[in-house]
């Protein structure tokens, strides 16, 4: 395997009156192509901040993030837009589907933000919906879908642009455990069929156990979780 995504000596602080709050200090991370890594840690430890920096949604105070060996240019808006639309897919705890767009249209949004939609794109989106058991929901608005169905669309959307890595932040933490487990099956199946690397932040030990490695964010840096490589 070769390294796909790497963070070197990340530091992140948030300003506040009288000083700054440190969240990450000297944090290193490495993800190999095709690998799935789970990130665990107590609430407020900085897991979401780390994921946002890896995906270019937030900027580190210092340090580097490299994708396929090339530094991500956090202060170049065009480069960041390109990175977020082609290199990485996101799944959040809340689906963030556009309420006035159908399930199919929401799936096509990542493509539409880059270029005109083709018949091939539409067929790919329809195949995702079929794989997710939502072929009969393609024309439904998010408000007409259950919470689990909405999150299924969100999971498929993350893979739509064939990203090298999908970043998932507590993707099923807001769902019934049984539904969450079913969606976990779908997430890891898509990871295999699409050949995509995966970083998943989770408090769920069962979901974390499905990853190739589990890291714990502790004392503002990543360390191997107990019982994991």
VMD Tcl script that draws the C-alpha trace (Angstrom):
set ca {
  {0.00 0.00 0.00}
  {1.02 3.62 -0.47}
  {0.13 6.64 1.61}
  {-2.97 8.51 0.45}
  {-3.58 11.09 3.18}
  {-1.11 12.30 5.76}
  {-1.05 14.93 8.51}
  {2.25 16.14 9.92}
  {2.60 17.92 13.24}
  {-0.88 19.43 13.23}
  {-1.55 22.12 15.79}
  {-4.94 23.74 16.19}
  {-5.95 26.44 18.64}
  {-9.11 28.49 18.91}
  {-8.78 32.08 20.14}
  {-10.64 33.21 23.21}
  {-10.48 36.14 25.58}
  {-7.23 36.02 27.51}
  {-5.54 33.34 25.41}
  {-6.28 30.38 23.20}
  {-7.78 26.91 23.56}
  {-5.48 24.19 22.25}
  {-7.27 21.30 20.54}
  {-4.51 19.51 18.61}
  {-0.80 19.56 19.48}
  {1.79 17.85 17.26}
  {-0.83 15.50 15.85}
  {0.38 13.06 13.17}
  {-1.80 10.84 11.00}
  {-1.29 8.55 8.02}
  {-3.88 6.76 5.88}
  {-2.91 4.19 3.26}
  {-4.77 3.74 -0.01}
  {-7.73 1.42 0.49}
  {-7.41 1.51 4.28}
  {-10.18 2.15 6.80}
  {-9.18 3.89 10.05}
  {-11.45 4.60 13.00}
  {-10.78 7.55 15.31}
  {-12.16 7.35 18.84}
  {-11.85 9.53 21.93}
  {-13.92 11.26 24.55}
  {-16.38 13.98 23.61}
  {-14.66 17.30 23.06}
  {-11.25 15.74 22.45}
  {-10.96 17.28 18.97}
  {-12.02 14.40 16.72}
  {-14.34 16.48 14.57}
  {-11.75 19.25 14.35}
  {-9.18 16.76 13.10}
  {-11.60 15.39 10.50}
  {-12.51 18.89 9.32}
  {-8.84 19.75 8.85}
  {-8.18 16.51 6.97}
  {-11.06 17.37 4.65}
  {-10.17 21.00 4.19}
  {-13.22 22.34 6.04}
  {-10.99 23.90 8.69}
  {-7.44 25.27 8.68}
  {-4.70 24.13 11.07}
  {-2.89 26.71 13.16}
  {0.30 25.04 11.94}
  {1.36 21.78 10.34}
  {0.67 20.14 6.99}
  {-1.87 17.87 5.37}
  {-0.74 15.99 2.27}
  {-2.85 14.12 -0.27}
  {-0.90 11.68 -2.43}
  {2.25 13.40 -1.23}
  {1.18 16.91 -2.24}
  {0.39 19.55 0.42}
  {-3.21 20.74 0.63}
  {-3.19 24.50 0.03}
  {-5.53 25.70 2.75}
  {-5.25 29.38 1.82}
  {-5.98 28.88 -1.88}
  {-9.76 28.98 -2.24}
  {-9.81 27.49 -5.74}
  {-7.51 24.63 -4.75}
  {-9.61 23.92 -1.67}
  {-12.83 23.87 -3.67}
  {-11.27 21.40 -6.10}
  {-10.02 19.21 -3.25}
  {-13.37 19.11 -1.49}
  {-15.27 18.34 -4.70}
  {-13.00 15.63 -6.10}
  {-10.59 14.24 -3.50}
  {-12.83 13.77 -0.50}
  {-16.39 12.79 0.39}
  {-18.13 13.62 3.66}
  {-20.74 11.89 5.81}
  {-21.88 13.82 8.86}
  {-24.09 12.89 11.80}
  {-26.90 14.89 10.21}
  {-27.60 14.24 6.55}
  {-27.51 17.88 5.29}
  {-29.70 17.05 2.28}
  {-31.17 20.05 0.47}
  {-34.87 20.03 1.40}
  {-36.17 21.20 -1.99}
  {-34.23 18.58 -3.97}
  {-35.30 14.98 -4.47}
  {-33.17 12.07 -3.30}
  {-31.83 11.64 -6.84}
  {-31.12 15.36 -7.22}
  {-29.28 15.42 -3.87}
  {-27.09 12.56 -5.08}
  {-26.24 14.47 -8.24}
  {-25.31 17.71 -6.45}
  {-21.59 16.88 -6.01}
  {-21.34 16.34 -9.77}
  {-23.42 19.38 -10.63}
  {-21.11 21.60 -8.58}
  {-18.25 20.67 -10.95}
  {-19.75 20.20 -14.41}
  {-22.94 19.42 -16.35}
  {-24.63 16.15 -15.38}
  {-24.40 13.33 -17.93}
  {-26.53 10.24 -18.49}
  {-23.68 8.24 -16.98}
  {-23.86 10.33 -13.80}
  {-27.60 9.81 -13.61}
  {-27.22 6.05 -14.07}
  {-24.57 5.97 -11.33}
  {-26.85 7.84 -8.93}
  {-29.77 5.56 -9.76}
  {-27.55 2.51 -9.17}
  {-26.59 3.86 -5.74}
  {-30.24 4.36 -4.82}
  {-31.06 0.85 -6.00}
  {-28.15 -0.57 -3.97}
  {-29.41 1.32 -0.93}
  {-32.94 -0.03 -1.39}
  {-34.23 3.42 -2.32}
  {-35.05 3.05 -6.02}
  {-38.71 3.76 -5.25}
  {-37.72 6.89 -3.31}
  {-35.71 8.64 -6.03}
  {-38.33 11.36 -6.59}
  {-39.06 11.88 -2.87}
  {-37.96 15.01 -1.02}
  {-35.91 14.57 2.18}
  {-38.96 15.48 4.28}
  {-40.74 12.47 2.78}
  {-37.96 10.08 3.83}
  {-37.28 8.51 7.22}
  {-34.12 9.43 9.14}
  {-32.43 6.22 8.09}
  {-33.38 6.75 4.45}
  {-32.04 10.30 4.51}
  {-28.73 9.08 5.89}
  {-28.56 6.35 3.24}
  {-28.75 9.07 0.59}
  {-26.04 11.02 2.45}
  {-23.75 7.99 2.51}
  {-24.21 7.37 -1.22}
  {-23.66 11.08 -1.98}
  {-20.23 10.92 -0.31}
  {-19.10 8.37 -2.93}
  {-20.72 10.01 -5.95}
  {-17.61 11.81 -7.24}
  {-15.36 8.77 -6.75}
  {-13.26 10.41 -4.01}
  {-10.00 8.91 -2.82}
  {-11.15 9.13 0.79}
  {-14.48 9.40 2.60}
  {-14.50 11.13 6.00}
  {-17.39 10.14 8.27}
  {-18.09 12.00 11.50}
  {-20.36 10.00 13.85}
  {-22.41 9.13 10.76}
  {-24.98 6.98 12.55}
  {-24.89 8.46 16.05}
  {-28.30 10.03 15.59}
  {-30.03 6.81 14.53}
  {-31.49 3.74 16.19}
  {-28.65 1.23 16.83}
  {-30.17 -1.41 14.54}
  {-30.56 1.07 11.68}
  {-27.05 2.38 12.37}
  {-25.61 -1.13 12.14}
  {-27.37 -1.68 8.81}
  {-25.97 1.61 7.48}
  {-22.53 0.59 8.73}
  {-22.82 -2.49 6.52}
  {-23.64 -0.24 3.56}
  {-20.78 2.16 4.29}
  {-18.15 -0.57 4.46}
  {-19.59 -2.35 1.42}
  {-19.32 0.85 -0.62}
  {-15.80 1.36 0.67}
  {-14.90 -2.06 -0.75}
  {-16.73 -1.82 -4.07}
  {-15.56 1.74 -4.76}
  {-11.99 1.12 -3.59}
  {-12.16 4.17 -1.34}
  {-10.17 4.84 1.81}
  {-12.19 5.66 4.91}
  {-11.69 7.65 8.10}
  {-14.55 7.32 10.54}
  {-14.96 9.16 13.83}
  {-17.17 7.13 16.14}
  {-18.02 6.31 19.74}
  {-19.43 2.95 18.62}
  {-16.91 0.18 19.44}
  {-18.61 -2.22 17.04}
  {-18.32 0.19 14.12}
  {-14.73 1.08 15.08}
  {-13.90 -2.63 15.22}
  {-14.71 -3.00 11.53}
  {-11.86 -0.67 10.57}
  {-8.35 -1.89 9.76}
  {-6.93 0.26 12.56}
  {-8.33 2.25 15.45}
  {-6.64 5.39 16.78}
  {-7.55 7.23 19.96}
  {-7.36 11.02 20.16}
  {-5.89 11.53 23.59}
  {-4.05 14.51 25.07}
  {-4.51 16.36 21.75}
  {-2.67 13.73 19.64}
  {-3.44 10.36 18.05}
  {-2.25 7.12 19.62}
  {-3.09 3.48 18.80}
  {-6.22 2.41 20.64}
  {-5.81 -0.31 23.22}
  {-6.05 -3.73 21.62}
  {-5.54 -2.33 18.11}
  {-2.56 -1.94 15.85}
}
mol new
graphics top color blue
foreach p $ca { graphics top sphere $p radius 0.5 }
foreach p [lrange $ca 0 end-1] q [lrange $ca 1 end] { graphics top cylinder $p $q radius 0.2 }
display resetview
